Amino acid sequence: MARKATRSRARRPAPKAPRAGSPRERIIEAFMELLAENPIERIGLAEIASSAGVSLADLRGEFSSPLAILAAHVKEIDRKVLSEIDPEMAEESPRERLFDVLMRRLELLAPHKQAVRSLLRSARSDPPLALALNALAVRSQQWMLTAAGISAAGPKGMLRAQGLSCLYANVLRTWVDDEDEGQARTLAALDRELARGQRFSGLLDELCRIPEAACAFRQRMRGAPRRGRDRDARVAA
């Protein structure tokens, strides 16, 4: 019996070292680690709290749901990208600046590649999740456009952010399977997608000019009869 007890104790895993950082930071770190190993729909709040070493009360005080934790992680990646804007890129073209911003984002995401792969896999079979992730991505890409010196304001800016979100999602699908240290496939995919995005942006600019031209034309047409009536009045006088 004593030998069995000894073997049982020997097989027991060593306790994990406490996580460093604030409760909020520990929760985000624990969630991303769990996401790397499990689909998001199978990650429970109790599991997150246990892995982070916090109580359920502390978890609820910081976040309302797993998606809220993910949103905080995305926001932190945004903040790091914005804090590392390269001033030497200011003279480059908008496309080159955006390329630099998005590659820096991928570098920051590298430790979480497995988690990103898990999310992409879940989103393919879960339309509500895909919509929620898209909303997070659009908000994030508005900041990436701004970091690259490209307007993200107004309806046109929102369309740009939505288009960039779709293009970036395509790049992520290549990136999660690109194990090459030089990231050659990812670089090529990003360059290709930005070329498509540049054409889309040009088309968008043209489409946005159509309503402006139509408004100007209507104003001219409204003014034409009035001018005609004024001329007729002057002749009659």
C-alpha positions as CSV (number, residue, x, y, z in Angstrom):
1,M,0.0,0.0,0.0
2,A,2.8,2.4,0.8
3,R,4.4,1.8,-2.5
4,K,1.1,2.5,-4.3
5,A,0.7,5.7,-2.5
6,T,4.2,6.7,-3.3
7,R,3.7,6.0,-7.0
8,S,0.4,7.9,-6.9
9,R,2.1,10.9,-5.4
10,A,4.9,10.7,-7.9
11,R,2.4,11.0,-10.8
12,R,0.7,14.0,-9.5
13,P,1.6,17.1,-11.6
14,A,3.5,19.9,-10.0
15,P,1.4,22.9,-9.2
16,K,1.7,25.8,-11.7
17,A,3.7,28.9,-10.6
18,P,1.4,31.9,-10.0
19,R,1.0,34.2,-13.0
20,A,2.6,37.6,-12.9
21,G,0.7,40.8,-13.6
22,S,-2.6,42.3,-12.6
23,P,-5.7,40.2,-12.5
24,R,-6.8,41.7,-15.8
25,E,-3.5,40.8,-17.5
26,R,-3.5,37.3,-16.0
27,I,-7.1,36.7,-17.3
28,I,-6.2,37.7,-20.8
29,E,-3.0,35.6,-20.8
30,A,-4.9,32.6,-19.4
31,F,-7.7,32.9,-22.0
32,M,-5.3,33.1,-24.9
33,E,-3.5,30.0,-23.7
34,L,-6.8,28.1,-23.3
35,L,-7.9,29.3,-26.8
36,A,-4.7,27.9,-28.3
37,E,-5.8,24.5,-27.1
38,N,-9.6,24.6,-27.2
39,P,-12.4,26.1,-29.4
40,I,-13.7,29.3,-27.9
41,E,-17.2,27.7,-27.6
42,R,-15.8,25.1,-25.1
43,I,-14.0,27.6,-22.8
44,G,-16.0,28.2,-19.7
45,L,-15.7,31.1,-17.3
46,A,-14.8,28.9,-14.4
47,E,-12.0,27.4,-16.4
48,I,-10.6,30.9,-17.3
49,A,-10.8,32.0,-13.7
50,S,-9.0,28.9,-12.5
51,S,-6.3,29.1,-15.1
52,A,-5.7,32.8,-14.3
53,G,-5.6,32.2,-10.6
54,V,-8.5,34.6,-9.9
55,S,-11.9,34.2,-8.3
56,L,-15.1,34.2,-10.4
57,A,-16.0,37.5,-8.7
58,D,-12.7,39.0,-9.8
59,L,-13.3,37.7,-13.4
60,R,-16.8,39.2,-13.5
61,G,-15.4,42.5,-12.2
62,E,-13.1,42.7,-15.2
63,F,-15.0,41.0,-18.0
64,S,-18.5,40.0,-18.9
65,S,-17.7,37.2,-21.4
66,P,-14.9,35.3,-23.2
67,L,-15.5,37.7,-26.2
68,A,-15.0,40.7,-23.9
69,I,-11.6,39.2,-22.9
70,L,-10.8,38.7,-26.6
71,A,-11.8,42.3,-27.3
72,A,-9.4,43.4,-24.6
73,H,-6.6,41.4,-26.2
74,V,-7.3,42.9,-29.6
75,K,-7.3,46.4,-28.0
76,E,-3.9,45.7,-26.4
77,I,-2.4,44.6,-29.8
78,D,-3.8,47.8,-31.3
79,R,-2.2,49.9,-28.6
80,K,1.2,48.3,-29.1
81,V,1.1,48.8,-32.9
82,L,0.2,52.4,-32.4
83,S,2.9,53.0,-29.9
84,E,5.5,51.7,-32.4
85,I,4.7,53.7,-35.5
86,D,7.9,54.2,-37.4
87,P,8.4,57.9,-38.2
88,E,10.7,57.0,-41.1
89,M,7.7,55.5,-42.9
90,A,6.1,59.0,-43.2
91,E,7.6,59.6,-46.7
92,E,6.5,56.2,-48.0
93,S,3.3,55.6,-50.0
94,P,0.1,54.8,-48.1
95,R,0.3,51.2,-49.3
96,E,3.8,50.8,-47.9
97,R,2.9,52.4,-44.6
98,L,-0.1,50.0,-44.3
99,F,2.1,47.1,-45.2
100,D,4.5,48.0,-42.4
101,V,1.7,48.5,-39.8
102,L,0.0,45.2,-40.6
103,M,3.3,43.2,-40.5
104,R,4.1,44.7,-37.1
105,R,0.6,43.5,-36.0
106,L,1.4,40.0,-37.2
107,E,4.7,40.1,-35.3
108,L,2.9,41.0,-32.1
109,L,0.4,38.2,-32.8
110,A,3.1,35.6,-33.3
111,P,3.0,34.2,-29.7
112,H,-0.7,33.6,-30.2
113,K,-0.7,32.0,-33.6
114,Q,-2.4,28.8,-32.3
115,A,-5.1,30.9,-30.7
116,V,-5.7,32.7,-33.9
117,R,-5.9,29.4,-35.8
118,S,-8.5,28.2,-33.3
119,L,-10.6,31.3,-33.8
120,L,-10.5,31.0,-37.6
121,R,-11.6,27.4,-37.4
122,S,-14.5,28.2,-35.0
123,A,-15.6,31.1,-37.1
124,R,-16.0,29.0,-40.2
125,S,-18.8,26.9,-38.6
126,D,-20.3,29.6,-36.3
127,P,-21.8,32.6,-38.2
128,P,-22.7,34.6,-35.0
129,L,-19.1,34.3,-33.9
130,A,-17.9,35.3,-37.3
131,L,-20.0,38.4,-37.1
132,A,-18.7,39.3,-33.7
133,L,-15.1,38.8,-34.8
134,N,-15.8,40.9,-37.8
135,A,-17.0,43.8,-35.6
136,L,-13.8,43.6,-33.5
137,A,-11.7,43.5,-36.7
138,V,-13.4,46.5,-38.3
139,R,-12.9,48.6,-35.2
140,S,-9.3,47.5,-35.0
141,Q,-8.6,48.1,-38.7
142,Q,-9.9,51.7,-38.4
143,W,-7.0,52.3,-36.1
144,M,-4.5,50.5,-38.4
145,L,-5.7,52.7,-41.3
146,T,-5.2,55.8,-39.1
147,A,-1.7,54.6,-38.1
148,A,-0.9,54.4,-41.8
149,G,-2.1,57.9,-42.4
150,I,-5.2,56.8,-44.3
151,S,-8.5,58.3,-43.4
152,A,-10.9,56.0,-41.6
153,A,-13.5,58.7,-40.9
154,G,-17.1,58.7,-42.0
155,P,-19.0,56.1,-44.2
156,K,-16.1,55.9,-46.6
157,G,-13.6,55.2,-43.8
158,M,-15.9,52.5,-42.4
159,L,-16.1,50.8,-45.8
160,R,-12.3,51.0,-46.0
161,A,-12.0,49.3,-42.6
162,Q,-14.5,46.6,-43.6
163,G,-12.6,45.9,-46.8
164,L,-9.3,45.8,-44.9
165,S,-10.7,43.5,-42.3
166,C,-11.7,41.0,-45.1
167,L,-8.3,41.3,-46.8
168,Y,-6.4,40.9,-43.4
169,A,-8.5,37.8,-42.6
170,N,-7.3,36.3,-45.9
171,V,-3.7,37.0,-44.9
172,L,-4.2,35.4,-41.5
173,R,-5.3,32.2,-43.1
174,T,-1.9,32.0,-44.9
175,W,0.0,33.3,-41.8
176,V,-1.3,30.6,-39.4
177,D,0.2,27.9,-41.6
178,D,3.4,29.8,-42.6
179,E,6.2,28.2,-40.5
180,D,9.0,29.7,-42.5
181,E,11.2,32.0,-40.4
182,G,11.2,34.7,-43.2
183,Q,7.4,34.5,-43.5
184,A,7.7,34.5,-47.3
185,R,4.2,33.2,-48.0
186,T,2.8,35.7,-45.5
187,L,4.6,38.6,-47.1
188,A,3.5,37.6,-50.6
189,A,-0.1,37.2,-49.4
190,L,-0.1,40.6,-47.7
191,D,1.3,42.3,-50.7
192,R,-1.2,40.6,-53.0
193,E,-4.1,41.5,-50.7
194,L,-3.0,45.1,-50.4
195,A,-2.9,45.4,-54.2
196,R,-6.5,44.2,-54.3
197,G,-7.3,46.7,-51.5
198,Q,-5.7,49.5,-53.4
199,R,-7.9,48.7,-56.4
200,F,-11.0,48.5,-54.1
201,S,-10.1,51.9,-52.6
202,G,-9.8,53.5,-56.0
203,L,-13.1,52.0,-57.0
204,L,-14.6,53.2,-53.7
205,D,-13.4,56.8,-54.4
206,E,-15.0,56.7,-57.8
207,L,-18.3,55.4,-56.4
208,C,-18.3,58.1,-53.7
209,R,-17.9,60.8,-56.4
210,I,-21.1,59.6,-58.2
211,P,-23.5,60.9,-55.5
212,E,-21.5,64.1,-55.2
213,A,-21.7,64.6,-59.0
214,A,-25.4,63.7,-58.9
215,C,-26.1,66.3,-56.2
216,A,-24.3,69.0,-58.1
217,F,-26.2,68.1,-61.3
218,R,-29.6,68.3,-59.4
219,Q,-28.6,71.7,-58.0
220,R,-27.8,72.9,-61.5
221,M,-31.1,71.6,-62.9
222,R,-33.0,73.3,-60.1
223,G,-31.3,76.5,-60.8
224,A,-31.8,76.4,-64.6
225,P,-35.6,77.0,-64.7
226,R,-35.3,79.8,-62.1
227,R,-32.7,81.5,-64.2
228,G,-34.9,81.1,-67.2
229,R,-37.9,82.6,-65.4
230,D,-35.8,85.5,-64.2
231,R,-34.7,86.2,-67.8
232,D,-38.3,86.0,-69.1
233,A,-39.3,88.5,-66.4
234,R,-36.6,90.9,-67.4
235,V,-37.7,90.7,-71.1
236,A,-41.3,91.3,-70.2
237,A,-40.4,94.3,-68.2
